């Protein structure tokens, strides 16, 4: 049950982030109380600290397109997870079963305090000064 909820929350998160990253750079000024993409407080603060060319770069169509592209990829990833929902749940369940039934987890711990004696200096030639 927890693996199903994990996949469902991951799908919802992918869709939310994808929609925001796809649409936020192109929202008109003042829509939904948001300011323009290239004219927000944090960008102006960062451009004052780093240089005024940064605001022009972030406000350019290239950057808006790159951010929208990442949003479309995120939407595609959420759609792929939605289509392959059962496969994702099964792989999470098998991964948990593998961890629970691994031989390392059931093996008794013996010789935990055994010290390993090695001579790290024997591998290096000695210099004579």
N, C-alpha and C positions, 0 to 999 in steps of 0.2 A: 504494500500500500504506500509506503514512504517513497518507493522508487517512482510510482505513478505521480505522486504529488510533486516530486522533484522535477520530473520532465514537464509537467503542466506549468509549474512556476517558471521554468526555464523558457518555455514557449511564450508565455505571457510577457516575460522580461524582454525577449528578443523582439516581439512585436511592438512593445512600448518604445524601446530604444530606437528601433528601426523607423517608426513613424516620426518620432521627434527629430532624429538626425536627417531624415529625408525632407521634412517640411520646414523645420525651423530656419534654415538659411534663407528661405524664400518667402517667409511671411511678410506681408506689407507692414509698414510702420503703424503701430497702434492697434493691431489686431490682437484681441484677447489680452490686452493690457501689456503686451510685450513691445520692447523697443526694437529698432532696426538692428539687423545682424551685425553690421559694422559700426554701430554707434551705441554700445552698451558701456556701463560703468567700468566693468573689469577690463575690457579691452582698452578703454581710454587710460585707465590707471597703468596697465602694462605698457602701453605705447609711450607714456611719459617716462617710465623707468628705463625702457629698452631702446626707444627711438620711435620717431613718428612714422617711419615707413611700415611698421608692423600693422597699424590700423588699416592702411591702404591695402596691404597684402591680404589680411583676413577678410576685408570687405570685397575683395575681387571675386569675379565669377569663377575663377579657377578654384579657389578655396571653397566656395559654396558648392561647386560641383563635386569636389573631393569628399566633402562631408556628406553630401547627399548620396554619393556612391557608397560610402561606408554604411549609410542607413539602408540602402537597397540591399547590400550584401547581408546585413543583419536581418532584414525582413525575409530574405531568401533562406537564411539559416533557420529561422523560426518556422517557415513553411516546410522545409525539409524535415525538421523534427516533428512537425504535426503529421506529415504524411507517413513517416516512419516511426510513429509513436510506439507501437508494440515492440519494434526492434530495439528502440532506445531503452524501454522498460526492461526488456529481457536481458540486454547487455548489462544494465545496472544490477539486476538480480544475480546474474551469473558472476559478476565481479565481486559482489558481496559474498556469494557462496564460495568462491575461490579463496577469498581471504579467510573465511571462517573455517574452511576445511583444508587449509594449507598444512603441509607436514611441519613447518616451522612453528606453527601456533600450538600444535598438540605434542610436540616433542618435549620431553622433560629437559630441564636445564641442568646440565652436568658440567662440571669443571669450569664453572663461571669465573672462579677466582684464579684459574691457572694462568701463570705468567709466561709470556713468550720471551725467550732469551735470544736475542740477535745481536750481532756485532755490526753496527752500521759503518764503522770505520774500515772494515776489512775489504770493502768494495772499492775503496779509493787508494791510489798509490800514495806513498808517503814521500814528502819532499825533504831532502836533506839540505839544510842551510849552512 
